[in-house]
Amino acid sequence: MKSRTKVVVIGGGIAGCSTLYHLTQEGWSDVVLVERNELTSGTTWHSAAQVTNFGMNQTMVGLKSHSINLYKELSEDPEYPINYHHGDGGIRLANTEAQMDGYRHFASMAKGMKVDFEVIDADECAKRHPLISKNNLLGGLWDPSDGDIDPAQLCQALARRARKAGAEVYRNTPVTALTQKSDDTWTVHTEHGDIDCDIIVNACGYRVNEVGLMMGVHHPVTSMEHQYFLTEDIPEIKSAGRRMPLLRCPISDYYCRQEKNGLLLGFYEQDCKTWGMDGIDPNFVNALCPDDLDRVTDVLEGAFDRMPALMEAGIHTVVNGPITYTIDGAPLVGAIPGKRNAFCIIGLRAGLGEGGGHGWLLAQQIVHGEACYDTWCIDPRRFARHTNVELTALKAIEDYQNEFRFHFPHEHRPAGRNAKTTPLTSIFAEKGAEFTVVNGWERVDYIKPSKDFKTTLGFKFDEAFDQIEREVKNVQQNVGLCEVNGFNRIEITGSDRHNFLDRIFCGNVKKQTGKVGLGYFLNHHGMLKGEATIANLPQSDRGPERVWYGSAAASEYHDMDWLRQHLNPNDDVQLKSLTNDITILVLAGPNARKVLSTCSRGDWSKDAFPWLSIRECFIGIAPATVMGVSFSGELAYEIHIPNASLYAAYLAIQKAGLQFNIKLFGARAVDSMRLEKGFLHWKADILTEFDPFETGLDKFVNMNKNEFIGKEALKNRQSKECLNKLVSLEISTKIAPAHGGATLSIKNKVIGTVTSGDWGHRINKNIAYAFIKSEYSSIGSEVFVDILGEKINAKIIESCPYDPNFNIIKG
Ligand SMILES: Cc1cc2nc3c(=O)[nH]c(=O)nc-3n(C[C@H](O)[C@H](O)[C@H](O)COP(=O)(O)OP(=O)(O)OC[C@H]3O[C@@H](n4cnc5c(N)ncnc54)[C@H](O)[C@@H]3O)c2cc1C
């Protein structure tokens, strides 16, 4: 066994084998994999091993396409061919129009990744799958490349290729402890000795948290028991003369594929069970949980109804094994939050289909610092500290119960709610708030117009449309109040704080005390990594001169890790998170200044406190810090208040606002308004796949300033043709917004992808942002957007159609 290597991958299931192989493909051959038993002795050995192309966003579709292409190549390797039934095809069924709309949207989105799904009706479903009935069926989504693979052969093939490229694999070598040294490299302690390495990767399947514990980390991953059975031969399959396509059924929660001349049927029962919550037997190796088919009778009935031939088929084998789930159902692939040189590829619930792609994207991140796609949807830093073992289990159960029922836009499921609240949450609830969840925080989405008001889940504009309009109009014409909790806030102190930020940000960093600026930072490839406000606070009885760094709630771990990683040892810079201590109340509208002046002493006039100023003050008796910034495009103030004083501040604002009939507004109104202003959302419109020039942020880049992260790479990119442009679109339909991922085309040629869209209530137009190939990006150009299966006309418009000169914002 080597005593030193570059990377140690821990775990020899599909996750570990794929990572090892792809590390060698990215050019690193001094890498090893350690496995406590034999390869594939965790979940991988008994997987149903279906391989599908379906994903809810372009990154997932892209990584699954990579799996499929790789598996095809492996299956055709003359030296070591493996069994892969590629291209049996598969159908995701639907019995509601809303589900069909979802499929239409996902088909539009996949086109941008060169994947052709087909939305088909019930007759066509029955034609393509001769065993199914059309009872209670509207249609489905056809995925032509679906199939299944031999999981053991797949892992052996990947390990074999990795070994050929120089990697080493140590079987029967349990990792017993991990030590991080002062230079941030690691020692991996195993039963057969120690291995020093630069980087470790946790790929330990259901034992993820045993290894997590060795480095003091809890990963939000829970295992669920999951069952399938195999039937005896079914005559209709034997005589069909072709293989049956896969089935995925959100109506009755099962999946199905052909196995020999019978079927393999897997279940997602409502009466489901977590597994291993109180520890896992060390001897649970190549093992299964006891069968329990009684638990799945509810789902089984639906399957019998859909495939009557099943009723005659004998069952010859039942498999019940642990399968991992994360808090939002998507895996955790990337850097481990708060740790250096430590990565994970865990929480895979469809690891056979996705594993090839996840290993590929992870290896790119390890070797190059970033992958070819934006990987936020699988980034382990997308959650914060609230994702404890109990919350993870609740969400895992909910996700398992809804395995094939994708989330609709604005759908926030009930399990594990109220993980993070403020003293105002229950007050807003009493006022009729409907809540959305942002990084665990309960945020007001909108105020329900009546107590029993409900929207229909779907992809079209919903019943809340008129209420959102009322909230927007009140902000535009009067004054509104909105709580923004969980906004990521980092206090930066020390004499080098501005030099440090100058190194991080690609543009000029506001340094003047009492002033606020907006900035963007890049990765080492010159691509957009993040966005933050930089506010400079004076020395006062609340602290020394300091910067408040503010960014999206979801970026809490992501941004802190990035800042910490780029501190130099001699920098006099201290970083402290205030995210969980402070909440923002936004006061917005033409009467905002009058309300603020009524509840807070001092001169709040335009001259004394212009746009982009910051000041410490009191709101009533509550200590507060006010910034003159606006995401809505109206005159607005962000009032930052310690949570202990939030209720007092709220009462003072409400009292001052009484005479103006101040009203609450929520996140959906904000989203509509920011789209009219050309303001971007991190990880919807700000992606690592595009540089700041492509994203239209030229005025936030200063190529003449000293070094900043990504400058050289950006210079290189600047010297080449700009390939894409973020544009604003006006879309000619009142039926549905353009959801992120929808495809843009001209003469059937794909030319771009929508990032976000909604109705702009002040300009009364359906608007969206999209990345589009530069040659089609001029203002006034006409394109088509594929919205729910229809090609809708759209026109490229100026990026800020509401108050383009920013006169209103400046008050
Ligand atoms: C019944 C069932 C059906 C499924 N069907 C499908 C399907 O059709 N399609 C699909 O895509 N997915 C399916 N899955 C999910 C898929 O099988 C998993 O996502 C995948 O196998 C997970 O692979 P892994 O490498 O992450 O974990 P594992 O296969 O569990 O591998 C982890 C490895 O880490 C090793 N390890 C753990 N601790 C240590 C340590 N301390 N030191 C060294 N090594 C260690 C283990 O021994 C193990 O070999 C199914 C799962 C189940 C349970």
The ligand as a Tripos MOL2 file, in Angstrom:
@<TRIPOS>MOLECULE
LIG
   53    58     1     0     0
SMALL
NO_CHARGES

@<TRIPOS>ATOM
      1 C1        -33.2850   -1.6590   -3.7270 C.3       1 LIG1
      2 C2        -32.5390   -0.5730   -4.4340 C.ar      1 LIG1
      3 C3        -32.7530   -0.3500   -5.7930 C.ar      1 LIG1
      4 C4        -32.0680    0.6510   -6.4410 C.ar      1 LIG1
      5 N1        -32.2820    0.8750   -7.7810 N.ar      1 LIG1
      6 C5        -31.5990    1.8470   -8.4250 C.ar      1 LIG1
      7 C6        -31.7820    2.0380   -9.8130 C.ar      1 LIG1
      8 O1        -32.5800    1.3680  -10.4420 O.2       1 LIG1
      9 N2        -31.0370    2.9760  -10.4420 N.ar      1 LIG1
     10 C7        -30.1550    3.7470   -9.7550 C.ar      1 LIG1
     11 O2        -29.5240    4.5920  -10.3730 O.2       1 LIG1
     12 N3        -29.9890    3.5930   -8.4340 N.ar      1 LIG1
     13 C8        -30.6780    2.6580   -7.7590 C.ar      1 LIG1
     14 N4        -30.4990    2.4950   -6.4280 N.ar      1 LIG1
     15 C9        -29.5900    3.3990   -5.7330 C.3       1 LIG1
     16 C10       -28.1370    3.0190   -6.0140 C.3       1 LIG1
     17 O3        -27.9730    1.6660   -5.8910 O.3       1 LIG1
     18 C11       -27.2600    3.7980   -5.0620 C.3       1 LIG1
     19 O4        -27.4650    5.1770   -5.2630 O.3       1 LIG1
     20 C12       -25.7820    3.4960   -5.2890 C.3       1 LIG1
     21 O5        -25.5220    2.1310   -5.3300 O.3       1 LIG1
     22 C13       -24.9670    4.1460   -4.1710 C.3       1 LIG1
     23 O6        -23.6240    3.9050   -4.4350 O.3       1 LIG1
     24 P1        -22.4980    4.4400   -3.4580 P.3       1 LIG1
     25 O7        -21.2130    4.1590   -4.0900 O.co2     1 LIG1
     26 O8        -22.8170    5.8350   -3.0900 O.co2     1 LIG1
     27 O9        -22.6890    3.6110   -2.1020 O.3       1 LIG1
     28 P2        -22.3310    2.0840   -1.7860 P.3       1 LIG1
     29 O10       -22.6030    1.1920   -2.9210 O.co2     1 LIG1
     30 O11       -23.0110    1.7600   -0.5050 O.co2     1 LIG1
     31 O12       -20.7780    2.1180   -1.5970 O.3       1 LIG1
     32 C14       -20.1490    2.6570   -0.4620 C.3       1 LIG1
     33 C15       -18.8930    1.8570   -0.2040 C.3       1 LIG1
     34 O13       -18.1710    2.4850    0.8310 O.3       1 LIG1
     35 C16       -17.5540    1.4630    1.5850 C.3       1 LIG1
     36 N5        -17.2000    1.9850    2.9070 N.ar      1 LIG1
     37 C17       -18.0440    2.4110    3.8720 C.ar      1 LIG1
     38 N6        -17.3490    2.7600    4.9620 N.ar      1 LIG1
     39 C18       -16.0450    2.5840    4.6840 C.ar      1 LIG1
     40 C19       -14.8480    2.7740    5.4190 C.ar      1 LIG1
     41 N7        -14.8450    3.1860    6.6740 N.pl3     1 LIG1
     42 N8        -13.6760    2.4800    4.8090 N.ar      1 LIG1
     43 C20       -13.6100    2.0300    3.5320 C.ar      1 LIG1
     44 N9        -14.7360    1.8320    2.7980 N.ar      1 LIG1
     45 C21       -15.9340    2.1030    3.3680 C.ar      1 LIG1
     46 C22       -18.6280    0.3890    1.6460 C.3       1 LIG1
     47 O14       -18.1080   -0.8590    1.9880 O.3       1 LIG1
     48 C23       -19.2040    0.4490    0.2620 C.3       1 LIG1
     49 O15       -18.6200   -0.4810   -0.6100 O.3       1 LIG1
     50 C24       -31.1650    1.4740   -5.7300 C.ar      1 LIG1
     51 C25       -30.9530    1.2490   -4.3680 C.ar      1 LIG1
     52 C26       -31.6380    0.2320   -3.7230 C.ar      1 LIG1
     53 C27       -31.4120    0.0320   -2.2800 C.3       1 LIG1
@<TRIPOS>BOND
     1     1     2 1
     2     2     3 ar
     3     2    52 ar
     4     3     4 ar
     5     4     5 ar
     6     4    50 ar
     7     5     6 ar
     8     6     7 ar
     9     6    13 1
    10     7     8 2
    11     7     9 ar
    12     9    10 ar
    13    10    11 2
    14    10    12 ar
    15    12    13 ar
    16    13    14 ar
    17    14    15 1
    18    14    50 ar
    19    15    16 1
    20    16    17 1
    21    16    18 1
    22    18    19 1
    23    18    20 1
    24    20    21 1
    25    20    22 1
    26    22    23 1
    27    23    24 1
    28    24    25 2
    29    24    26 1
    30    24    27 1
    31    27    28 1
    32    28    29 2
    33    28    30 1
    34    28    31 1
    35    31    32 1
    36    32    33 1
    37    33    34 1
    38    33    48 1
    39    34    35 1
    40    35    36 1
    41    35    46 1
    42    36    37 ar
    43    36    45 ar
    44    37    38 ar
    45    38    39 ar
    46    39    40 ar
    47    39    45 ar
    48    40    41 1
    49    40    42 ar
    50    42    43 ar
    51    43    44 ar
    52    44    45 ar
    53    46    47 1
    54    46    48 1
    55    48    49 1
    56    50    51 ar
    57    51    52 ar
    58    52    53 1
@<TRIPOS>SUBSTRUCTURE
     1 LIG1         1 GROUP 0 **** ****
